[in-house]
Each structure stands twice: as structure tokens, then as C-alpha cells.
Amino acid sequence: MGAPRTRPDPTDAPRECDRAAGGPTVSRERGAALIGVLAIGFVFVLVVAQTLIALGRLGGSAADVTEAAFYAAQHGARYGDAEDAARIARDLVPDATVIAVDDGTVLLVEVSVEVPLVGPEHSPVRHTVTGRATAPYSPYRSRP
């Protein structure tokens, strides 16, 4: 039979956290790195989310005011006047500033609204979005 097997002495081998003995450095730094990555990731997600929300608000508001200006100008030029166009635009976008100008041949409608960019609806960071539309007066309209 052969020589009996001997088990290695556990005190001779370097421990996992023993840097002086040449052991690998693992356990304590892994937790700190994970916390750092989670903290930076959380902040990054918040910034990206606010940016996407701001872009969505701007895009949606721009579409709303442009559509309201176009519809008001078309309706005012065909069936009414500048006052009717301004009333229609105000009904479509209640918080907007509306300017309707009649020069005799065309009707210009401008609709502007302030959009909050970051944070809740009444935040101090706002941007004004404006939609403009021009419609020629129809020679066949029902009212002069």
C-alpha cells in the first residue's frame, strides 16, 4: 500500500483576505463597488428619466399648439373671422396665449403655451412652445 495521505495544514495557506500573504482580495471591496454602481446607476436613471419626460412634454405640447393653430386658422378663414379663430384656439388649448391677425387676405393664428421641463407641473423650469398657422380666406365662405 502506499504512504498515508497527509492533509495540508490550513494555517500555512494564505487566507482569502490576507493581502500580506499574497491571498486574493475579494470580499470587502466587492460590496463597496456594488453600492457605488447602484448609487451612480440610480442617479443616471433619474437624469435620463427627467430628460425623456421633458422631451415628451415638449413634443406633445408642440403637436397640440400646432394642431390648434392650424384648425383655428382653417375654421376662421372658411366660416368666421379672427375672433372666432382665437376662441377656437383657446377652447382647444385652455392655458395658451392666442394671437389671431386678419390682414384681409389671410388669417394668421399663433398659439403659445408654457411647458414645465423638469419636475412637477408647476416647476420653475419652463419653455414656451409656439405653433403658427396661416390660412387664406376662402372666396366661397358663408360670412364676409
Steps between C-alpha positions, in 0.01 A plus 500: 500500500644838477584773733209646691358823363555808703268792497652845451527715806232773475719751683766487228279606207424872449148602594265669253525844662866481600675742262837472671512125439406539132139388526237638266314816599134437454232527757509850653555704182230319309225640725629857478525481122144367478369787712689752285364352177146498637524862616641623168248290309211644700611858433554420132152352468347807668678736259404293196140472619469877551650561155254262338209656688609849389531390138158337515342812647661723237403273213143456617451870564649595164260264325204634699565870433582445132183299448290756689644789296443315172143403580412847632650672195322271256166530675531877544594553135214287368212575736582791727757762580804557724290510819345160421843357427637632832201356690547159338872496577433595865242223527746245360794607719357667813828625656633649177561853384323549166560768237279511192581757230281579201666688213211471255639217286631251758435415862804441721454316831781463753456282810763502777512294818756467778616145565665387827821317412616339824311396808130545576253704297568831678880484493701816431682349200272573205525537123257677270378299202334685213292373211415720201264446209386713211185444295385700199144623508271291289319690225199273559472540876156538657565831681688798358 
